[in-house]
Amino acid sequence: MLTMDQKIILAIAGVLSTVIIGVLVTFLYWVGNNVVDLKTDTAVITVKVEENHKMLSVLWDDFLEKKNGNLARLDVQASK
């Protein structure tokens, strides 16, 4: 037979274990949710970077064509 003190201790232990499990589950849910958000944000940033690269490549090629006479050429042989 359990004494009143033992019953109180068991009740407190049960409540504490329930609270600890609840906090742990909530924390794991929060971490999982943030990982999904991070992956989504990363995918959006990747698309934006690819679009910027395409746009800047065209602008850079246009710049090189216009400034071709003023740029150092790497494919020319040095004179002897």
C-alpha distance (Angstrom), angle and dihedral (degrees) to the residues before:
residue distance angle dihedral
M1 . . .
L2 3.77 . .
T3 3.74 121.5 .
M4 3.80 121.9 -130.9
D5 3.83 91.4 -103.5
Q6 3.79 91.5 53.5
K7 3.81 91.4 49.2
I8 3.81 90.7 51.1
I9 3.80 91.3 49.0
L10 3.82 91.0 49.2
A11 3.82 91.0 48.9
I12 3.81 92.0 49.8
A13 3.81 90.6 47.0
G14 3.81 90.2 51.2
V15 3.79 92.8 50.0
L16 3.82 92.4 46.6
S17 3.79 93.2 49.0
T18 3.82 90.3 49.4
V19 3.80 91.4 49.6
I20 3.80 92.2 47.2
I21 3.81 92.0 49.5
G22 3.82 90.3 47.5
V23 3.79 92.0 51.3
L24 3.80 91.3 47.1
V25 3.82 93.2 50.1
T26 3.81 90.9 46.9
F27 3.81 91.0 50.0
L28 3.81 92.4 49.3
Y29 3.81 90.5 49.0
W30 3.81 90.1 50.6
V31 3.81 92.2 49.6
G32 3.80 92.1 48.1
N33 3.79 92.0 48.1
N34 3.81 91.9 50.3
V35 3.81 91.8 49.2
V36 3.81 90.1 54.3
D37 3.83 90.4 48.4
L38 3.80 90.3 48.8
K39 3.80 92.1 51.5
T40 3.80 90.3 49.0
D41 3.80 92.4 49.2
T42 3.80 90.7 47.4
A43 3.80 91.5 51.8
V44 3.81 91.3 50.6
I45 3.81 91.7 48.9
T46 3.81 90.6 48.9
V47 3.80 91.2 54.6
K48 3.81 91.6 47.9
V49 3.80 92.2 49.4
E50 3.80 91.4 49.9
E51 3.81 91.0 50.3
N52 3.81 91.2 48.6
H53 3.80 90.5 48.7
K54 3.81 91.2 53.1
M55 3.80 91.9 48.3
L56 3.81 94.7 45.7
S57 3.80 92.4 45.7
V58 3.79 89.7 60.0
L59 3.80 91.6 46.7
W60 3.81 92.2 46.6
D61 3.81 92.3 49.5
D62 3.81 89.5 49.5
F63 3.80 90.4 50.0
L64 3.79 91.8 50.1
E65 3.79 91.8 49.9
K66 3.82 92.3 51.2
K67 3.81 95.0 44.5
N68 3.79 97.4 39.1
G69 3.80 94.1 120.0
N70 3.81 93.4 51.0
L71 3.79 99.0 49.2
A72 3.78 127.7 86.8
R73 3.77 111.1 -106.7
L74 3.76 118.6 -138.1
D75 3.80 97.7 -167.4
V76 3.83 97.1 62.4
Q77 3.81 119.6 103.1
A78 3.78 116.2 -124.4
S79 3.80 115.2 -114.4
K80 3.79 118.3 -112.5
